[in-house]
């Protein structure tokens, strides 16, 4: 299958506006004759240049987009003598300020001193003042999201500030005389510091700006997982979620090493210590922890290791999914586990799942259950768990699909009125009747989205317009999937960026470059494999002598409507790398029109390099992430060689696939063909472990699979 025919939930909207082109393109490709074979040993010119790599300017945009942002003519220059004045030094604010200090030190080598405001400063000392209007919180999670902060008293804050009246709002002002961050409350101040961190660029001069900012949607929740690999992930992920101004995390907690139920422990499960550390990291980043334990449905965790089979709703089911709500032993088993979760997280709310009841196994499943009926069984189970949590001082959150279904509707007036109902909608919709249903039933409601950007934006706008309590950005990468979420399922990860922006300011244009933004946040540097940050000379390889594909016309045998004209714009750089483009090299693949292409092409080099930059793609979509599509063999003088493997969606992907499936997959360019088809190319930058040894040649080799590799440009750096 050609990669332009890709379908499914992992690539939503990849060909929006393309109409029938994918099917027509496939027919065209089948009918096309095989393309001529390139001269495998033809020469390739190497042109030395002083600017093979020039670092891209660091982004200084604030994400999420502020409600109000005004640029000023002059900014503030950070100096060794600059002092950070921190008033109301709560643990979270001290943590945020220390992150700011670390950023400045790593970027500019400037170590800033932090002082309490009460100590005072000598006149003329350049300062970053961090303050808040509201009092420091006395404990817990503070005011319910969506409340209103008290207005400032007369004379508080900078003279140019309008009152910071919105909960979690802040004023950030950068002028030549100093920087001021004034938050309406602790979260507002925390978010102001995060925005200042994002203003740091390539030089110590911070651009002048006045930002008045606050969230549109009150409760902004991101879903994360607890498993054996969660600490390696969540230790990095949660600070990014805090930087993105989420204020809560929904923590999937089905598989812990339960002290109260050791028979349910599985090797892939998270330790209690890991859960405790996750809760601490969440609070450090002002993320309210909301643990989720699936009950009634999706309760496979309760039957791990063959335990509790007598508690299955349907003892004859081939695999467990529901527990039996008529058996008192069910609650004798799960209540101690709920108590353990509460003891770990000390939450205001605990999510009890309850979605897709009856979707996998029949429910009710036995004559006794059917005599009670679906709706009454559901009501009694929810009420029993709710009341147990209420005795612990914890509120109950629940998925809304089954609660709002027809069989349960007659019992709405009997449910606890303080339930928080999360309605998941994974396709963009014009209306959200479930929110109206939940409101009519008297429930507080959140709307949940998945990874489709259109869905995320529609959900955020609906949450605002329908006065919902908030949004949840779900991530269904699977239990025990923390270790692999960045490979193959990366679109679900960088969806956090889109969701944060949409919930904070749904009226703003959705941010571009979410994959790259998250990648930069994850690695904290993206230039040349995170190792180079200086301009470098090098050499551009002219592929004309070995090329067999003209991107500007007839690329891959297609008509000019599919040309990559935009790729050839003069002066275009790709992640800071300069290439000599004009002729591409395509290798053999299994499809008919690629079958006659060469298996390998040898590209003469004849010089040293500290790094190699490849601009490439594949002609077709591979069957699976990680599929080998070929390799580059770097052959040194003397005959030794090193291979650089090419794996689909890991470091190369199809030219009409614009979704980035892996955090390691660098996509430095997107464009459109003359007929409007979205296209992209990918970049692999390889650090040469033998920089002082002359490279004789590079052999470009195909694996011979469906996804045949295509090389557009090759640059030697250093």
Long-range contacts (C-beta under 8 A, 24 or more apart in sequence): 1-26, 1-620, 1-621, 1-706, 2-26, 2-29, 2-591, 2-619, 2-620, 2-621, 3-618, 3-619, 3-620, 3-621, 3-622, 3-653, 3-654, 3-655, 3-656, 3-657, 3-707, 4-621, 4-654, 4-656, 4-677, 5-621, 6-621, 6-654, 6-657, 9-450, 9-451, 9-452, 10-489, 10-491, 10-659, 10-661, 11-657, 11-659, 12-451, 12-452, 12-453, 12-454, 12-455, 13-452, 13-453, 13-454, 14-656, 14-657, 14-658, 14-659, 14-678, 15-656, 15-677, 15-678, 16-678, 17-676, 18-676, 18-677, 18-678, 21-675, 21-677, 25-558, 25-562, 28-558, 29-557, 29-558, 29-591, 29-592, 29-593, 30-592, 30-593, 32-557, 32-592, 32-593, 33-557, 33-593, 34-592, 34-593, 34-594, 34-595, 34-596, 34-597, 35-548, 35-549, 35-556, 35-557, 35-586, 35-593, 35-594, 35-596, 35-597, 36-548, 36-596, 37-548, 37-596, 37-597, 37-598, 38-546, 38-547, 38-548, 38-585, 38-597, 38-598, 38-601, 39-545, 39-546, 40-546, 40-598, 40-600, 40-601, 40-602, 41-602, 42-545, 42-546, 43-545, 43-546, 43-604, 44-541, 44-542, 44-543, 44-544, 44-545, 44-546, 44-603, 44-604, 44-605, 45-541, 45-542, 45-544, 45-545, 46-539, 46-540, 46-541, 46-542, 46-604, 46-605, 46-606, 46-607, 46-716, 47-539, 47-540, 47-541, 47-542, 47-580, 48-537, 48-538, 48-539, 49-537, 49-538, 49-539, 49-540, 49-578, 50-537, 51-535, 51-537, 51-578, 52-536, 52-537, 52-538, 52-539, 52-540, 52-577, 52-578, 52-613, 52-715, 52-716, 52-717, 52-718, 53-528, 53-532, 53-535, 53-536, 53-538, 53-576, 53-577, 53-578, 53-613, 53-715, 53-717, 54-535, 54-573, 54-576, 54-578, 55-202, 55-527, 55-532, 55-533, 55-534, 55-535, 55-576, 56-527, 56-573, 56-575, 56-576, 57-201, 57-202, 58-200, 58-201, 58-202, 59-198, 59-517, 59-520, 60-198, 60-199, 60-200, 60-201, 60-207, 61-198, 62-195, 62-198, 62-199, 62-211, 62-213, 63-198, 63-244, 63-497, 63-500, 63-501, 63-511, 63-517, 64-244, 64-245, 64-500, 64-501, 64-503, 64-504, 64-505, 64-508, 64-511, 65-501, 65-504, 65-505, 65-508, 65-509, 65-511, 66-195, 66-211, 66-212, 66-213, 66-505, 67-212, 67-213, 67-214, 67-216, 67-505, 68-210, 68-211, 68-212, 68-213, 69-209, 69-210, 69-211, 69-213, 70-209, 70-210, 70-211, 71-207, 71-208, 71-209, 72-174, 72-175, 72-207, 72-208, 72-209, 72-210, 73-208, 74-175, 74-176, 74-208, 75-174, 75-175, 75-176, 75-205, 75-206, 75-207, 75-208, 75-209, 76-126, 76-174, 76-175, 76-176, 76-177, 76-178, 76-179, 76-205, 76-206, 76-208, 77-126, 77-176, 77-204, 77-205, 77-206, 78-104, 78-108, 78-110, 78-112, 78-126, 78-204, 78-205, 78-206, 79-110, 79-126, 79-204, 80-110, 80-111, 81-125, 81-126, 82-110, 82-112, 82-125, 82-126, 82-127, 82-128, 83-112, 83-113, 83-114, 83-115, 83-121, 83-125, 83-126, 83-127, 83-128, 84-112, 84-113, 84-114, 84-115, 84-127, 84-128, 84-130, 85-115, 85-116, 85-117, 85-121, 85-127, 85-128, 85-129, 85-130, 86-114, 86-115, 86-116, 86-117, 86-130, 87-116, 87-117, 87-129, 87-130, 87-131, 87-132, 88-131, 88-132, 88-135, 88-136, 88-186, 88-189, 89-116, 90-136, 90-137, 90-186, 91-284, 92-186, 92-190, 92-283, 92-284, 92-285, 92-286, 93-130, 93-132, 93-186, 93-189, 93-190, 93-193, 95-284, 95-285, 96-189, 96-190, 96-193, 96-194, 97-130, 97-193, 99-193, 99-197, 99-239, 100-128, 100-193, 100-196, 100-197, 103-197, 103-200, 104-200, 104-204, 106-524, 107-200, 107-202, 107-204, 108-203, 108-204, 110-204, 126-177, 126-178, 127-178, 127-179, 128-178, 128-179, 128-180, 128-181, 128-196, 129-178, 129-179, 129-180, 129-181, 130-181, 130-189, 130-192, 130-193, 131-157, 131-180, 131-181, 131-182, 131-183, 131-189, 132-182, 132-183, 132-184, 132-185, 132-186, 132-188, 132-189, 133-157, 133-164, 133-182, 133-183, 133-184, 133-185, 134-183, 134-184, 134-185, 134-186, 134-188, 136-186, 137-186, 140-348, 141-288, 141-348, 142-185, 142-186, 142-187, 143-167, 143-185, 144-218, 145-218, 145-219, 145-220, 145-247, 145-248, 145-469, 145-470, 146-218, 146-219, 146-469, 146-470, 147-218, 149-184, 149-185, 149-188, 152-182, 156-182, 157-182, 158-182, 160-210, 161-212, 162-212, 164-188, 164-212, 164-214, 166-214, 166-215, 167-214, 167-215, 167-218, 168-214, 168-215, 168-245, 168-247, 169-212, 169-213, 169-214, 169-215, 170-195, 170-211, 170-212, 170-213, 170-214, 171-210, 171-211, 171-212, 171-213, 172-196, 172-209, 172-210, 172-211, 172-213, 173-209, 173-210, 173-211, 174-199, 174-206, 174-207, 174-208, 174-209, 174-210, 175-208, 176-208, 179-206, 184-214, 186-286, 187-247, 187-286, 188-214, 190-242, 190-286, 191-245, 194-242, 194-243, 194-245, 197-243, 198-243, 215-245, 215-247, 215-503, 215-504, 215-505, 216-460, 216-464, 216-503, 216-504, 216-505, 216-506, 216-507, 217-460, 217-463, 217-464, 217-468, 217-470, 217-471, 217-503, 217-504, 217-506, 218-469, 218-470, 219-247, 219-248, 219-446, 219-469, 219-470, 219-471, 220-245, 220-246, 220-247, 220-248, 220-470, 220-471, 220-499, 220-500, 220-503, 220-504, 221-246, 221-247, 221-248, 221-249, 221-250, 221-290, 221-446, 221-470, 221-471, 221-472, 221-473, 222-246, 222-248, 222-249, 222-250, 222-287, 222-472, 222-473, 222-475, 222-496, 222-499, 222-500, 223-249, 223-250, 223-251, 223-252, 223-472, 223-473, 223-474, 223-475, 224-249, 224-250, 224-251, 224-252, 224-278, 224-475, 225-251, 225-252, 225-475, 225-477, 225-479, 225-481, 225-482, 226-251, 226-252, 226-253, 226-255, 226-256, 226-269, 226-270, 226-274, 226-275, 226-278, 227-255, 227-268, 227-269, 227-270, 227-479, 227-480, 227-481, 227-482, 228-267, 228-268, 228-269, 228-270, 228-480, 229-480, 229-482, 229-483, 230-270, 230-274, 230-278, 230-482, 231-270, 231-274, 231-277, 231-278, 232-482, 232-483, 233-482, 233-483, 233-485, 234-278, 234-281, 234-482, 235-277, 235-281, 236-522, 238-278, 238-281, 238-282, 238-285, 238-287, 239-281, 239-285, 240-496, 240-518, 240-521, 240-522, 241-285, 241-287, 241-496, 241-500, 242-285, 242-286, 242-287, 243-521, 244-496, 244-497, 244-500, 244-501, 245-500, 245-504, 246-287, 246-473, 246-496, 246-500, 247-286, 247-287, 247-288, 248-287, 248-288, 248-289, 248-290, 248-470, 249-282, 249-287, 249-288, 249-289, 249-290, 250-290, 250-292, 250-351, 250-472, 250-474, 251-275, 251-278, 251-282, 251-289, 251-290, 251-291, 251-292, 251-345, 252-292, 252-479, 253-291, 253-292, 253-293, 253-341, 254-292, 254-293, 254-294, 254-298, 254-300, 254-301, 254-479, 255-301, 255-304, 255-479, 255-480, 256-340, 256-341, 258-337, 258-340, 259-340, 260-336, 260-337, 260-339, 260-340, 261-307, 261-333, 261-336, 261-337, 263-304, 263-305, 263-307, 264-301, 264-302, 264-304, 264-305, 264-307, 265-304, 265-305, 266-304, 266-305, 268-479, 268-480, 272-340, 272-344, 275-344, 275-345, 276-344, 279-344, 279-345, 279-346, 288-347, 288-348, 289-345, 289-347, 290-347, 290-348, 290-349, 290-350, 290-351, 290-397, 291-341, 291-344, 291-345, 291-347, 291-350, 291-351, 292-350, 292-351, 292-352, 292-353, 292-397, 293-334, 293-337, 293-338, 293-341, 293-350, 293-351, 293-352, 293-353, 294-352, 294-353, 295-323, 295-334, 295-352, 295-353, 295-354, 295-381, 295-385, 296-322, 296-323, 296-325, 296-352, 296-353, 296-354, 296-357, 296-378, 296-381, 296-382, 297-321, 297-322, 297-353, 297-354, 297-355, 297-356, 297-357, 297-358, 297-359, 297-360, 297-363, 297-402, 298-353, 298-355, 298-356, 299-323, 299-353, 302-333, 302-334, 308-333, 313-361, 313-363, 313-364, 313-365, 313-366, 313-369, 314-361, 314-362, 314-363, 314-365, 314-366, 317-361, 317-362, 317-365, 319-361, 320-361, 321-360, 321-361, 322-357, 322-358, 322-361, 322-363, 322-365, 324-366, 324-369, 325-369, 325-377, 325-380, 325-381, 325-384, 326-368, 326-369, 326-372, 326-377, 331-384, 331-385, 331-388, 334-385, 335-388, 338-385, 338-388, 338-389, 339-392, 342-389, 342-392, 342-394, 347-394, 348-394, 348-395, 349-394, 349-395, 349-396, 349-397, 349-420, 350-389, 350-394, 350-395, 350-396, 350-397, 351-397, 351-398, 351-399, 351-422, 352-382, 352-385, 352-386, 352-389, 352-396, 352-397, 352-398, 353-398, 353-399, 354-378, 354-381, 354-382, 354-398, 354-399, 354-402, 354-403, 355-399, 355-401, 355-402, 355-424, 356-401, 356-402, 357-402, 358-402, 373-407, 374-407, 374-408, 375-407, 375-408, 375-409, 375-410, 375-411, 376-411, 378-402, 378-403, 378-407, 378-408, 378-411, 379-408, 379-411, 379-414, 379-415, 382-415, 382-416, 382-419, 383-414, 383-415, 383-416, 386-416, 386-419, 387-416, 390-416, 395-420, 396-420, 397-421, 397-422, 398-422, 399-423, 399-424, 400-424, 400-434, 400-438, 400-445, 403-443, 404-434, 404-437, 404-438, 404-441, 412-441, 412-442, 413-441, 415-441, 415-443, 417-442, 417-443, 418-444, 419-443, 419-444, 420-444, 420-445, 420-446, 420-469, 421-445, 421-446, 422-446, 422-447, 422-448, 422-472, 423-447, 423-448, 424-448, 424-449, 424-450, 424-472, 424-474, 425-449, 425-455, 425-458, 425-459, 426-450, 426-452, 426-455, 427-452, 427-455, 428-452, 428-454, 428-455, 428-457, 428-458, 428-459, 429-458, 429-462, 432-459, 432-462, 432-466, 435-462, 435-466, 435-468, 436-466, 439-466, 444-469, 445-469, 446-470, 446-471, 446-472, 447-471, 447-472, 448-472, 448-473, 448-474, 449-473, 449-474, 449-499, 450-474, 450-476, 450-492, 450-495, 451-475, 451-491, 451-492, 451-495, 453-495, 453-498, 453-510, 453-514, 456-495, 456-498, 456-499, 456-502, 457-498, 457-502, 457-506, 457-510, 459-502, 460-499, 460-502, 460-503, 460-506, 461-502, 461-506, 463-503, 463-506, 464-506, 470-503, 471-499, 471-502, 471-503, 473-499, 473-500, 473-503, 486-522, 486-662, 486-663, 486-664, 487-625, 487-626, 487-650, 487-661, 487-662, 487-663, 487-664, 488-625, 488-626, 488-649, 488-661, 488-662, 489-661, 490-515, 490-660, 490-661, 490-662, 490-663, 490-665, 491-515, 491-659, 491-660, 491-661, 493-518, 493-663, 494-518, 494-519, 494-660, 515-660, 515-663, 515-667, 516-667, 518-663, 519-663, 522-663, 526-575, 527-575, 527-576, 528-575, 528-576, 528-611, 528-613, 528-685, 528-687, 528-717, 529-611, 529-685, 529-686, 529-687, 531-687, 532-611, 532-717, 536-610, 536-717, 536-718, 537-718, 538-609, 538-715, 538-716, 538-717, 538-718, 539-607, 539-609, 539-715, 539-716, 540-578, 540-579, 540-580, 540-713, 540-715, 540-716, 541-580, 541-603, 541-605, 541-713, 541-714, 541-715, 541-716, 542-580, 542-582, 542-583, 543-580, 543-582, 543-583, 543-584, 543-585, 543-603, 543-711, 543-712, 543-713, 543-714, 544-582, 544-583, 546-585, 546-601, 546-602, 546-603, 547-582, 547-583, 547-584, 547-585, 548-583, 548-584, 548-585, 548-586, 548-597, 548-598, 549-583, 549-584, 549-585, 549-586, 549-710, 550-582, 550-583, 550-584, 551-581, 551-582, 551-583, 551-584, 551-712, 552-582, 555-584, 556-586, 556-593, 556-619, 556-710, 557-593, 560-674, 561-673, 561-674, 561-675, 562-673, 562-674, 562-675, 562-677, 563-673, 563-674, 564-655, 564-671, 564-673, 564-679, 565-673, 565-674, 566-671, 566-672, 567-669, 567-671, 567-681, 567-712, 572-669, 574-615, 574-668, 574-669, 574-681, 574-683, 574-713, 575-666, 575-668, 575-683, 575-685, 577-613, 577-615, 577-668, 577-683, 577-685, 577-715, 577-717, 578-715, 579-613, 579-615, 579-712, 579-713, 579-714, 579-715, 580-713, 580-715, 581-615, 581-712, 581-713, 584-710, 584-711, 584-712, 585-700, 585-710, 585-711, 586-619, 586-708, 586-709, 586-710, 587-630, 587-700, 587-701, 587-702, 587-708, 587-709, 587-710, 588-702, 588-704, 588-708, 589-619, 589-620, 589-702, 589-704, 589-705, 589-706, 589-707, 589-708, 590-704, 590-705, 590-706, 590-708, 591-619, 591-620, 591-706, 591-708, 594-619, 594-620, 594-708, 597-702, 597-708, 598-702, 599-701, 599-702, 599-704, 600-699, 600-700, 600-701, 600-702, 601-699, 601-700, 602-697, 602-698, 602-699, 602-700, 603-697, 603-698, 603-699, 603-700, 603-714, 604-696, 604-697, 605-695, 605-696, 605-697, 605-698, 605-716, 606-694, 606-695, 606-696, 607-694, 607-695, 607-716, 608-691, 608-692, 608-693, 608-694, 608-695, 608-718, 609-688, 609-691, 609-695, 609-716, 609-717, 609-718, 610-687, 610-688, 610-691, 610-717, 610-718, 611-685, 611-686, 611-687, 611-688, 611-716, 611-717, 611-718, 612-644, 612-685, 612-686, 612-688, 612-698, 612-714, 612-715, 612-716, 612-717, 613-683, 613-684, 613-685, 613-686, 613-713, 613-714, 613-715, 613-716, 613-717, 614-683, 614-684, 614-685, 614-686, 614-711, 614-713, 614-714, 615-668, 615-681, 615-682, 615-683, 615-711, 615-712, 615-713, 615-714, 615-715, 616-646, 616-652, 616-681, 616-682, 616-683, 616-684, 616-709, 616-710, 616-711, 616-712, 617-652, 617-653, 617-654, 617-655, 617-680, 617-681, 617-682, 617-709, 617-710, 617-712, 618-648, 618-652, 618-653, 618-654, 618-655, 618-707, 618-708, 618-709, 618-710, 619-654, 619-655, 619-707, 619-708, 619-709, 619-710, 620-654, 620-706, 620-707, 620-708, 621-648, 621-654, 621-657, 621-706, 621-707, 622-648, 622-649, 622-654, 622-705, 622-706, 622-707, 623-706, 624-648, 625-649, 625-650, 625-661, 625-662, 626-650, 627-705, 627-707, 628-703, 628-705, 629-702, 629-703, 629-705, 629-707, 629-708, 629-709, 630-700, 630-701, 630-702, 630-703, 630-708, 630-709, 631-701, 631-703, 632-686, 632-698, 632-699, 632-700, 632-701, 633-698, 633-699, 633-701, 634-688, 634-695, 634-698, 635-695, 635-696, 635-697, 635-698, 635-699, 636-690, 636-693, 636-694, 636-695, 636-696, 637-693, 637-694, 637-695, 637-696, 638-693, 642-689, 642-690, 644-684, 644-686, 646-684, 646-703, 646-709, 648-707, 651-682, 651-684, 652-682, 652-684, 652-709, 653-680, 653-682, 654-707, 655-679, 655-680, 655-681, 655-710, 656-680, 681-712, 685-717, 691-718
